[in-house]
Amino acid sequence: MTELRVAAVQAAYVLMDRQATIDRVVELTAEAAAKGAQLVVFPEVFVPGTPIWIDTQPIWDGDEDWFGLLAENAVVVPAVRERCHRASGGAPAPAVRGGAHDLRSPDRG
């Protein structure tokens, strides 16, 4: 039977700050890989953070600015994946990141 060491991350993100949260993902991925994790899993919408405003007012009623901020802080997965791979020292420690993804631009993240 093959064994797989998984790190389930429960940590704080920096709400609507893509770069600061990705830096946090890289740091936590490296830490987990150093402890032997072969797979690192992050919560849903970790980058750029949970859109908490959708539970505080009727959807689409004044949400334009918040959703614009969410889209602005969305990530492109390959760029983040490469940073996490380098942070783990090239070790086989893929990270599963929950996030809002921007499919428009290949250089975001």
Backbone as ProteinMPNN parsed JSONL, in Angstrom:
{"seq_chain_A": "MTELRVAAVQAAYVLMDRQATIDRVVELTAEAAAKGAQLVVFPEVFVPGTPIWIDTQPIWDGDEDWFGLLAENAVVVPAVRERCHRASGGAPAPAVRGGAHDLRSPDRG", "coords_chain_A": {"N_chain_A": [[0.838, -1.177, 0.0], [0.595, 2.18, -0.876], [1.745, 5.048, 0.774], [0.771, 8.363, 1.613], [1.702, 11.485, 2.639], [-0.11, 14.085, 3.878], [-0.645, 17.54, 4.239], [-2.962, 19.479, 5.77], [-3.837, 22.656, 5.561], [-4.778, 25.141, 7.782], [-5.07, 28.288, 8.014], [-4.613, 31.855, 8.338], [-5.513, 34.12, 5.768], [-4.615, 36.99, 3.73], [-6.951, 39.203, 3.338], [-8.211, 39.941, 0.194], [-5.737, 40.578, -0.875], [-3.817, 39.564, -3.082], [-1.017, 39.108, -3.627], [0.239, 39.15, -1.075], [-1.109, 37.031, 0.143], [-0.421, 34.894, -1.533], [2.305, 34.846, -1.021], [2.122, 33.93, 1.581], [1.021, 31.382, 1.123], [3.171, 30.191, -0.245], [5.13, 30.243, 1.778], [3.893, 28.59, 3.747], [3.636, 26.236, 2.286], [6.317, 25.539, 1.846], [7.099, 25.124, 4.5], [5.469, 22.933, 5.226], [6.372, 21.017, 3.369], [9.004, 20.74, 4.229], [8.539, 19.371, 6.52], [7.862, 16.948, 5.6], [5.545, 16.665, 4.068], [3.746, 15.499, 1.273], [1.693, 16.359, -0.172], [-0.013, 19.375, -0.096], [-2.736, 21.012, 1.205], [-5.021, 23.633, 0.852], [-7.624, 25.795, 2.163], [-10.868, 26.424, 0.622], [-11.103, 29.124, -1.622], [-8.879, 30.436, -0.6], [-7.005, 32.134, -1.681], [-8.09, 34.93, -3.17], [-9.112, 35.22, -0.645], [-12.065, 34.67, 1.333], [-15.116, 35.764, -0.021], [-16.602, 37.565, 1.974], [-18.567, 39.503, 2.05], [-20.811, 38.685, 0.628], [-22.582, 37.507, 2.295], [-23.564, 39.512, 3.828], [-25.193, 41.353, 2.684], [-27.855, 41.792, 0.276], [-27.313, 39.849, -2.625], [-25.6, 41.252, -5.356], [-26.519, 43.756, -4.765], [-25.078, 46.526, -4.522], [-22.65, 45.28, -4.614], [-20.745, 45.567, -6.571], [-18.204, 46.878, -6.381], [-16.871, 45.233, -4.546], [-16.876, 42.73, -5.874], [-15.361, 43.462, -8.058], [-12.92, 43.909, -6.8], [-12.428, 41.3, -5.93], [-12.126, 39.972, -8.424], [-9.902, 41.374, -9.363], [-7.932, 40.445, -7.646], [-7.731, 37.794, -8.197], [-6.096, 34.693, -9.106], [-3.668, 33.148, -11.324], [-3.251, 29.856, -11.806], [-0.861, 28.283, -12.74], [1.366, 30.044, -12.306], [1.431, 30.394, -9.521], [1.714, 27.757, -8.711], [4.309, 27.15, -9.627], [5.89, 28.851, -8.001], [5.38, 27.711, -5.478], [6.451, 25.17, -5.872], [9.181, 25.793, -6.172], [9.58, 26.83, -3.603], [9.39, 24.588, -2.035], [11.789, 23.474, -2.362], [12.002, 22.055, -4.636], [11.047, 19.639, -4.034], [8.77, 16.874, -4.212], [6.032, 18.141, -3.529], [3.162, 18.898, -4.092], [0.721, 21.512, -4.056], [-2.629, 21.982, -3.2], [-4.625, 24.489, -3.909], [-7.194, 26.512, -2.831], [-8.983, 28.923, -4.562], [-9.869, 32.065, -6.126], [-9.887, 32.141, -9.515], [-8.264, 33.658, -12.24], [-8.69, 33.541, -15.52], [-7.898, 35.052, -17.596], [-5.33, 36.207, -17.86], [-2.059, 35.088, -18.256], [0.099, 35.806, -16.651], [-0.455, 36.535, -14.052], [-0.154, 36.259, -10.552]], "CA_chain_A": [[0.0, 0.0, 0.0], [1.342, 3.429, -0.954], [1.372, 6.055, 1.762], [0.866, 9.749, 1.176], [1.634, 12.421, 3.768], [-0.871, 15.259, 3.47], [-0.76, 18.642, 5.193], [-4.179, 20.27, 5.597], [-3.514, 23.961, 6.135], [-5.829, 26.02, 8.289], [-4.298, 29.481, 8.356], [-5.221, 33.115, 7.929], [-5.093, 34.755, 4.516], [-4.686, 38.444, 3.766], [-8.153, 39.414, 2.542], [-8.146, 40.72, -1.034], [-4.362, 40.966, -1.199], [-3.332, 38.374, -3.765], [0.42, 38.881, -3.486], [0.55, 38.812, 0.318], [-1.637, 35.695, 0.432], [0.421, 33.929, -2.248], [3.534, 34.734, -0.223], [1.765, 33.08, 2.726], [0.894, 30.024, 0.58], [4.529, 29.712, -0.516], [5.755, 30.015, 3.085], [3.273, 27.424, 4.384], [3.974, 25.058, 1.473], [7.706, 25.195, 2.154], [7.12, 24.593, 5.868], [4.876, 21.594, 5.211], [7.28, 20.137, 2.631], [10.157, 20.485, 5.097], [8.099, 18.401, 7.536], [7.592, 15.681, 4.936], [4.278, 16.607, 3.338], [3.823, 15.235, -0.162], [0.56, 17.092, -0.718], [-0.404, 20.456, 0.806], [-4.091, 21.403, 0.829], [-5.476, 24.9, 1.43], [-9.083, 25.947, 2.129], [-11.541, 27.024, -0.521], [-10.972, 30.567, -1.833], [-7.816, 30.954, 0.264], [-6.485, 33.286, -2.423], [-7.657, 36.072, -2.39], [-9.872, 35.276, 0.6], [-13.494, 34.423, 1.209], [-15.905, 36.974, -0.268], [-17.511, 37.598, 3.12], [-19.641, 40.469, 1.869], [-22.0, 38.109, 0.006], [-23.51, 37.117, 3.352], [-23.922, 40.671, 4.635], [-26.164, 42.182, 1.975], [-28.421, 41.058, -0.856], [-26.367, 39.67, -3.725], [-25.599, 42.237, -6.43], [-26.995, 45.053, -4.31], [-23.928, 47.266, -4.036], [-21.488, 44.387, -4.568], [-19.877, 45.752, -7.733], [-16.832, 47.201, -5.973], [-16.282, 44.049, -3.911], [-16.593, 41.72, -6.884], [-14.23, 43.981, -8.829], [-11.731, 43.632, -5.99], [-12.225, 39.854, -5.984], [-11.574, 39.658, -9.745], [-8.565, 41.979, -9.436], [-7.006, 39.672, -6.828], [-7.752, 36.393, -8.611], [-4.771, 34.191, -9.471], [-3.471, 32.179, -12.392], [-2.689, 28.723, -11.08], [0.521, 27.868, -13.032], [2.361, 30.939, -11.702], [1.486, 30.09, -8.095], [2.243, 26.388, -8.593], [5.763, 27.213, -9.807], [6.486, 29.439, -6.785], [5.295, 26.721, -4.393], [7.418, 24.114, -6.186], [10.506, 26.309, -5.814], [9.636, 26.996, -2.149], [9.557, 23.28, -1.404], [13.116, 23.0, -2.725], [11.851, 21.139, -5.758], [10.529, 18.366, -3.53], [7.434, 16.577, -4.736], [5.011, 18.548, -2.557], [2.182, 19.748, -4.758], [-0.245, 22.18, -3.182], [-3.974, 22.187, -3.71], [-4.983, 25.801, -3.391], [-8.514, 27.018, -3.149], [-8.841, 30.329, -4.881], [-10.582, 32.648, -7.248], [-8.917, 32.042, -10.6], [-8.4, 34.568, -13.365], [-8.26, 32.811, -16.701], [-7.611, 36.009, -18.661], [-3.939, 36.639, -17.984], [-1.157, 34.041, -17.811], [1.218, 36.267, -15.809], [-0.916, 36.98, -12.72], [0.103, 35.296, -9.493]], "C_chain_A": [[0.89, 1.25, 0.0], [0.822, 4.401, 0.093], [1.602, 7.442, 1.195], [0.722, 10.636, 2.402], [1.015, 13.722, 3.27], [-0.86, 16.292, 4.594], [-2.023, 19.422, 4.845], [-3.96, 21.596, 6.318], [-4.788, 24.679, 6.562], [-5.106, 27.252, 8.817], [-5.047, 30.72, 7.875], [-4.655, 33.578, 6.588], [-5.11, 36.264, 4.72], [-5.802, 38.822, 2.8], [-7.924, 40.402, 1.399], [-6.76, 41.304, -1.302], [-3.68, 39.731, -1.765], [-1.858, 38.105, -3.478], [0.798, 38.474, -2.064], [0.051, 37.411, 0.665], [-0.836, 34.625, -0.303], [1.755, 33.759, -1.521], [3.297, 33.825, 0.973], [1.641, 31.622, 2.282], [2.271, 29.422, 0.346], [5.234, 29.367, 0.794], [5.206, 28.746, 3.746], [3.551, 26.137, 3.616], [5.396, 24.599, 1.768], [7.82, 24.568, 3.539], [6.574, 23.169, 5.906], [5.778, 20.602, 4.479], [8.497, 19.774, 3.471], [9.824, 19.457, 6.185], [7.652, 17.078, 6.914], [6.286, 15.583, 4.183], [4.533, 16.377, 1.851], [2.692, 15.937, -0.909], [0.146, 18.121, 0.325], [-1.743, 20.998, 0.314], [-4.491, 22.66, 1.587], [-6.992, 24.99, 1.309], [-9.585, 26.6, 0.844], [-11.387, 28.549, -0.491], [-9.931, 31.189, -0.893], [-7.169, 32.18, -0.367], [-7.617, 33.775, -3.316], [-8.393, 36.233, -1.064], [-11.36, 35.108, 0.33], [-14.249, 35.729, 0.977], [-17.004, 37.12, 0.783], [-18.692, 38.534, 2.935], [-20.901, 39.843, 1.28], [-23.018, 37.648, 1.037], [-23.994, 38.31, 4.168], [-24.918, 41.595, 3.957], [-26.721, 41.374, 0.815], [-27.42, 41.002, -2.012], [-26.644, 40.7, -4.828], [-26.143, 43.592, -6.019], [-25.827, 45.82, -3.691], [-22.651, 46.446, -3.986], [-20.463, 44.648, -5.663], [-18.417, 46.012, -7.342], [-16.139, 45.985, -5.368], [-15.946, 42.968, -4.938], [-15.473, 42.165, -7.817], [-12.921, 43.707, -8.109], [-11.4, 42.138, -6.0], [-11.59, 39.453, -7.321], [-10.152, 40.19, -9.887], [-7.517, 41.147, -8.692], [-7.029, 38.178, -7.133], [-6.356, 35.982, -9.089], [-4.822, 33.309, -10.706], [-2.685, 31.033, -11.773], [-1.251, 28.365, -11.46], [1.59, 28.744, -12.378], [2.531, 30.64, -10.215], [2.091, 28.709, -7.874], [3.768, 26.389, -8.703], [6.45, 27.796, -8.576], [6.468, 28.452, -5.631], [6.288, 25.589, -4.622], [8.828, 24.559, -5.826], [10.651, 26.42, -4.3], [9.855, 25.669, -1.436], [10.914, 22.68, -1.742], [13.073, 22.013, -3.877], [11.343, 19.781, -5.326], [9.136, 18.126, -4.094], [6.367, 16.873, -3.695], [4.01, 19.471, -3.241], [1.226, 20.348, -3.747], [-1.577, 22.276, -3.902], [-4.451, 23.478, -3.077], [-6.401, 26.138, -3.794], [-8.371, 28.487, -3.485], [-9.778, 30.775, -5.973], [-9.572, 32.736, -8.383], [-9.264, 32.976, -11.75], [-7.842, 33.863, -14.586], [-7.853, 33.737, -17.843], [-6.134, 36.249, -18.888], [-2.993, 35.579, -17.445], [-0.06, 34.51, -16.854], [0.77, 36.783, -14.447], [-0.634, 35.893, -11.713], [1.452, 35.46, -9.036]], "O_chain_A": [[1.827, 1.35, 0.792], [-0.386, 4.555, 0.273], [2.515, 7.663, 0.399], [-0.271, 10.547, 3.124], [1.54, 14.374, 2.367], [-1.046, 15.951, 5.763], [-2.138, 19.963, 3.745], [-3.907, 21.641, 7.547], [-5.742, 24.8, 5.795], [-4.593, 27.251, 9.936], [-5.998, 30.625, 7.099], [-3.462, 33.437, 6.322], [-5.562, 36.756, 5.754], [-5.62, 38.768, 1.583], [-7.503, 41.539, 1.611], [-6.628, 42.382, -1.881], [-3.054, 38.957, -1.041], [-1.494, 36.984, -3.122], [1.592, 37.552, -1.872], [0.716, 36.683, 1.402], [-0.596, 33.553, 0.252], [2.272, 32.646, -1.422], [4.17, 33.037, 1.34], [2.103, 30.722, 2.983], [2.513, 28.268, 0.7], [5.864, 28.315, 0.903], [5.974, 27.925, 4.247], [3.687, 25.07, 4.214], [5.647, 23.404, 1.923], [8.551, 23.595, 3.728], [7.158, 22.297, 6.55], [5.932, 19.464, 4.925], [8.967, 18.638, 3.432], [10.706, 18.769, 6.7], [7.131, 16.2, 7.603], [5.945, 14.504, 3.697], [5.423, 16.986, 1.257], [2.739, 16.087, -2.13], [-0.028, 17.784, 1.496], [-1.875, 21.395, -0.844], [-4.324, 22.747, 2.804], [-7.586, 24.337, 0.451], [-8.835, 27.231, 0.098], [-11.53, 29.174, 0.56], [-10.087, 32.326, -0.448], [-6.828, 33.141, 0.323], [-8.055, 33.014, -4.179], [-8.299, 37.284, -0.431], [-11.84, 35.374, -0.772], [-14.04, 36.7, 1.705], [-18.175, 36.839, 0.523], [-19.716, 38.374, 3.6], [-21.978, 40.423, 1.418], [-24.181, 37.421, 0.706], [-24.763, 38.132, 5.112], [-25.434, 42.52, 4.584], [-26.124, 40.375, 0.413], [-26.767, 41.996, -2.329], [-27.796, 40.967, -5.17], [-26.22, 44.497, -6.85], [-25.615, 45.768, -2.479], [-21.668, 46.87, -3.378], [-19.411, 44.009, -5.681], [-17.505, 45.42, -7.919], [-14.965, 45.732, -5.64], [-14.875, 42.363, -4.887], [-14.716, 41.332, -8.315], [-11.931, 43.321, -8.729], [-10.231, 41.758, -6.072], [-10.628, 38.685, -7.347], [-9.295, 39.526, -10.47], [-6.345, 41.148, -9.068], [-6.421, 37.385, -6.414], [-5.538, 36.834, -9.435], [-5.874, 32.793, -11.081], [-1.577, 31.231, -11.274], [-0.451, 28.151, -10.549], [2.62, 28.23, -11.941], [3.652, 30.634, -9.706], [2.888, 28.514, -6.956], [4.441, 25.694, -7.943], [7.487, 27.286, -8.15], [7.439, 28.362, -4.88], [6.9, 25.1, -3.673], [9.589, 23.79, -5.239], [11.721, 26.137, -3.761], [10.442, 25.632, -0.354], [11.169, 21.513, -1.446], [14.001, 21.228, -4.068], [11.218, 18.87, -6.145], [8.414, 19.071, -4.414], [5.856, 15.958, -3.049], [4.006, 20.678, -3.002], [0.956, 19.753, -2.703], [-1.631, 22.615, -5.085], [-4.657, 23.554, -1.866], [-6.76, 26.056, -4.969], [-7.703, 29.224, -2.76], [-10.399, 29.962, -6.657], [-8.513, 33.343, -8.224], [-10.417, 33.066, -12.171], [-6.639, 33.617, -14.666], [-7.504, 33.273, -18.929], [-5.725, 36.478, -20.026], [-3.108, 35.2, -16.28], [0.65, 33.675, -16.295], [1.563, 37.417, -13.75], [-0.855, 34.716, -11.996], [1.89, 34.744, -8.136]]}, "name": "protein", "num_of_chains": 1, "seq": "MTELRVAAVQAAYVLMDRQATIDRVVELTAEAAAKGAQLVVFPEVFVPGTPIWIDTQPIWDGDEDWFGLLAENAVVVPAVRERCHRASGGAPAPAVRGGAHDLRSPDRG"}
